[in-house]
Amino acid sequence: MKRLLIAVMSLVLAAPAVAQVHRPPHYSPPRPHYAPRAARPSYGDTDVYFGLRLGLGLATVNSDDHRLDGGSIQPGLNAGAVVGFQLGYHSPVYLETGILYAAKGGEGTHNGSKFTYGLDYLEFPLVMKYDIGLVPGFSVQPFFGGFVAVGVGGKIKDFDNRKAYSSFDDDGFQRFDAGLRLGCGLQFDHLYGELGYDIGLANISRDYFDTSHTGMFFATIGVNF
């Protein structure tokens, strides 16, 4: 018993010294909450975060060609991953980019026949986000920027003739798209949600005399870590 007491006393006396040795060498108190991640100790570097996104897009296509004008809103899946970089130590401004899958499209009529078309894109957004910390662990993040996109799939479906064609063949749409992106996000600890709108500025029509532009309202949820 005496030896056990001596051992316990030795551990108690040694604990402060052990904790001091194993404390991070560059530790400093937590900085004010600007980061889209949960607040954590600062080690003297700007913040970087990674995120996963999943959501719903409501897409339209506005065209001078009445056959291609999008008509009703087309729902589709949005999913992907992002990375954000703080633009300065203690700065509330972040630069976010990533790669996202976005399903867009529309519907129309030709000679009285109804058809729909899907436009599946890989999007590469680049936005500036301003992180407004309201309470610890919760922030509002308005954002504004742009995107470029490449068409990777999609079908034009002629329901009357029961035929389907590629949306991006020689008689379809241009694969390249680009435009503006704006919206606002909410962050609670690692959970994230946002609402936004993509305004397509590139002409995706192959006809030199007509223009066609995409548009999409999106709502996504995800996590940042």
C-alpha positions as CSV (number, residue, x, y, z in Angstrom):
1,M,0.0,0.0,0.0
2,K,2.8,2.4,0.9
3,R,4.4,1.8,-2.5
4,L,1.1,2.4,-4.3
5,L,0.7,5.8,-2.5
6,I,4.2,6.8,-3.4
7,A,3.5,5.9,-7.1
8,V,0.2,7.9,-7.1
9,M,1.8,10.9,-5.6
10,S,4.6,10.7,-8.1
11,L,2.1,10.7,-11.0
12,V,0.2,13.7,-9.6
13,L,3.4,15.7,-9.2
14,A,4.6,14.8,-12.6
15,A,1.3,15.6,-14.5
16,P,1.9,19.4,-14.9
17,A,5.3,18.8,-16.3
18,V,4.1,16.2,-18.7
19,A,1.2,18.4,-19.9
20,Q,3.6,21.3,-20.4
21,V,5.9,19.2,-22.5
22,H,3.0,17.9,-24.7
23,R,1.3,21.3,-25.3
24,P,1.4,22.3,-28.9
25,P,4.6,24.4,-29.4
26,H,2.8,27.3,-31.2
27,Y,-0.4,27.3,-29.2
28,S,-2.2,30.6,-28.7
29,P,-5.8,31.3,-27.5
30,P,-8.6,30.8,-29.9
31,R,-9.1,33.7,-32.3
32,P,-12.5,35.3,-33.0
33,H,-14.8,33.1,-35.0
34,Y,-14.5,33.9,-38.7
35,A,-13.9,30.4,-40.0
36,P,-16.7,28.4,-41.6
37,R,-15.5,25.5,-39.5
38,A,-16.2,25.3,-35.8
39,A,-14.0,27.6,-33.6
40,R,-10.7,26.0,-32.7
41,P,-7.3,27.1,-31.4
42,S,-5.2,29.1,-33.9
43,Y,-1.6,28.0,-34.7
44,G,-0.7,31.2,-36.6
45,D,-1.8,30.2,-40.1
46,T,-4.8,31.2,-42.2
47,D,-7.7,28.8,-42.2
48,V,-8.5,26.2,-44.9
49,Y,-11.7,24.1,-45.0
50,F,-13.1,21.3,-47.1
51,G,-16.8,20.7,-47.7
52,L,-19.2,18.2,-49.2
53,R,-22.4,19.3,-50.8
54,L,-25.7,17.7,-51.8
55,G,-28.9,19.4,-52.9
56,L,-31.6,20.2,-55.4
57,G,-31.5,22.5,-58.4
58,L,-34.5,24.1,-60.1
59,A,-33.3,24.9,-63.6
60,T,-34.6,26.9,-66.6
61,V,-33.3,27.7,-70.1
62,N,-34.2,31.0,-71.7
63,S,-33.9,31.1,-75.4
64,D,-34.7,33.3,-78.4
65,D,-35.7,30.1,-80.2
66,H,-39.2,29.3,-79.1
67,R,-38.6,25.6,-79.6
68,L,-35.8,25.6,-77.0
69,D,-37.2,28.1,-74.5
70,G,-37.2,26.1,-71.3
71,G,-40.8,26.4,-70.3
72,S,-41.4,24.9,-66.9
73,I,-38.8,24.5,-64.2
74,Q,-36.8,21.3,-64.3
75,P,-35.6,19.8,-61.0
76,G,-32.3,18.1,-60.8
77,L,-29.5,16.9,-58.5
78,N,-26.5,18.9,-57.3
79,A,-23.6,17.3,-55.6
80,G,-19.9,17.8,-55.1
81,A,-17.0,19.0,-53.0
82,V,-15.5,22.4,-52.2
83,V,-12.4,23.9,-50.6
84,G,-12.2,27.4,-49.0
85,F,-9.2,29.6,-48.2
86,Q,-9.1,32.4,-45.7
87,L,-7.7,35.5,-47.4
88,G,-5.8,36.8,-44.4
89,Y,-5.2,36.0,-40.7
90,H,-8.3,37.3,-38.7
91,S,-10.0,38.1,-42.0
92,P,-13.7,37.2,-42.4
93,V,-13.3,36.9,-46.2
94,Y,-12.9,33.5,-47.9
95,L,-12.3,32.3,-51.4
96,E,-14.2,29.1,-52.2
97,T,-13.9,26.8,-55.2
98,G,-14.6,23.2,-56.0
99,I,-16.1,20.8,-58.4
100,L,-19.9,20.2,-58.6
101,Y,-22.2,18.0,-60.7
102,A,-25.3,20.0,-61.7
103,A,-28.3,18.7,-63.6
104,K,-30.0,21.4,-65.7
105,G,-32.4,21.4,-68.6
106,G,-35.7,22.4,-70.1
107,E,-38.6,21.4,-72.3
108,G,-40.2,22.6,-75.5
109,T,-42.4,21.7,-78.5
110,H,-41.6,21.2,-82.2
111,N,-44.3,20.8,-84.8
112,G,-46.7,20.1,-82.0
113,S,-44.5,17.4,-80.4
114,K,-43.3,17.7,-76.9
115,F,-39.7,17.1,-76.0
116,T,-37.5,17.6,-73.0
117,Y,-33.7,18.0,-72.7
118,G,-31.3,17.4,-69.9
119,L,-28.0,19.3,-69.6
120,D,-25.6,17.6,-67.2
121,Y,-22.6,19.8,-66.2
122,L,-19.5,19.6,-64.2
123,E,-19.3,23.1,-62.6
124,F,-16.2,24.9,-61.2
125,P,-17.4,27.7,-59.0
126,L,-15.2,30.5,-57.7
127,V,-16.9,32.8,-55.1
128,M,-16.0,35.2,-52.3
129,K,-17.7,34.5,-49.0
130,Y,-18.0,36.9,-46.1
131,D,-18.2,35.0,-42.8
132,I,-20.4,36.9,-40.2
133,G,-20.0,35.2,-36.8
134,L,-23.2,35.8,-34.8
135,V,-22.6,33.5,-31.9
136,P,-19.9,30.9,-31.2
137,G,-20.3,28.1,-33.7
138,F,-22.9,29.9,-35.9
139,S,-22.4,32.2,-38.8
140,V,-24.1,33.7,-41.9
141,Q,-22.0,33.7,-45.1
142,P,-23.2,35.7,-48.1
143,F,-21.3,35.0,-51.3
144,F,-20.8,36.3,-54.8
145,G,-18.7,35.1,-57.8
146,G,-19.0,33.1,-60.9
147,F,-18.7,29.6,-62.4
148,V,-17.6,27.8,-65.5
149,A,-19.1,24.5,-66.6
150,V,-18.6,21.7,-69.1
151,G,-21.4,19.6,-70.4
152,V,-20.8,15.9,-69.7
153,G,-24.1,14.3,-70.6
154,G,-27.8,14.6,-71.1
155,K,-30.5,13.5,-73.6
156,I,-33.1,15.3,-75.8
157,K,-36.2,13.1,-75.6
158,D,-38.8,13.2,-78.3
159,F,-41.8,11.7,-76.7
160,D,-44.1,11.6,-79.7
161,N,-41.5,9.7,-81.9
162,R,-40.0,7.9,-78.9
163,K,-36.5,8.8,-79.8
164,A,-33.6,10.2,-77.7
165,Y,-30.5,12.2,-78.8
166,S,-27.5,13.6,-77.1
167,S,-28.0,17.1,-75.8
168,F,-24.5,18.1,-76.9
169,D,-24.2,16.7,-80.4
170,D,-23.9,18.8,-83.5
171,D,-27.6,19.6,-83.5
172,G,-27.8,20.3,-79.8
173,F,-26.2,22.7,-77.3
174,Q,-22.7,24.0,-76.8
175,R,-20.9,22.2,-74.0
176,F,-19.3,25.3,-72.5
177,D,-21.3,27.4,-70.0
178,A,-20.3,30.2,-67.6
179,G,-22.0,32.9,-65.5
180,L,-22.5,34.5,-62.2
181,R,-23.3,32.8,-58.8
182,L,-24.7,34.5,-55.7
183,G,-26.5,33.4,-52.6
184,C,-26.1,33.0,-48.8
185,G,-25.0,30.2,-46.5
186,L,-25.6,29.3,-42.9
187,Q,-23.1,27.4,-40.8
188,F,-23.7,25.7,-37.4
189,D,-20.5,24.0,-36.2
190,H,-19.7,21.6,-39.0
191,L,-23.2,21.6,-40.6
192,Y,-23.7,23.9,-43.6
193,G,-26.7,24.9,-45.8
194,E,-27.1,27.5,-48.6
195,L,-29.5,29.0,-51.1
196,G,-28.3,30.5,-54.3
197,Y,-28.8,31.3,-58.0
198,D,-26.7,30.6,-61.1
199,I,-27.1,33.1,-63.9
200,G,-25.8,31.7,-67.2
201,L,-24.2,34.3,-69.3
202,A,-22.6,32.2,-72.1
203,N,-24.7,31.4,-75.2
204,I,-25.2,27.6,-75.2
205,S,-27.0,27.6,-78.5
206,R,-25.3,26.5,-81.7
207,D,-27.4,28.8,-83.8
208,Y,-25.6,32.0,-84.6
209,F,-28.9,33.9,-84.8
210,D,-30.3,32.8,-81.4
211,T,-29.1,32.9,-77.9
212,S,-29.9,30.4,-75.1
213,H,-28.9,30.9,-71.4
214,T,-29.2,28.6,-68.4
215,G,-30.5,29.6,-65.0
216,M,-30.7,27.6,-61.8
217,F,-32.0,28.2,-58.2
218,F,-30.3,25.7,-55.9
219,A,-30.6,24.7,-52.2
220,T,-27.8,22.5,-50.8
221,I,-26.8,21.0,-47.4
222,G,-23.5,19.6,-46.4
223,V,-20.6,19.6,-43.9
224,N,-17.4,21.6,-43.6
225,F,-14.3,20.1,-41.9
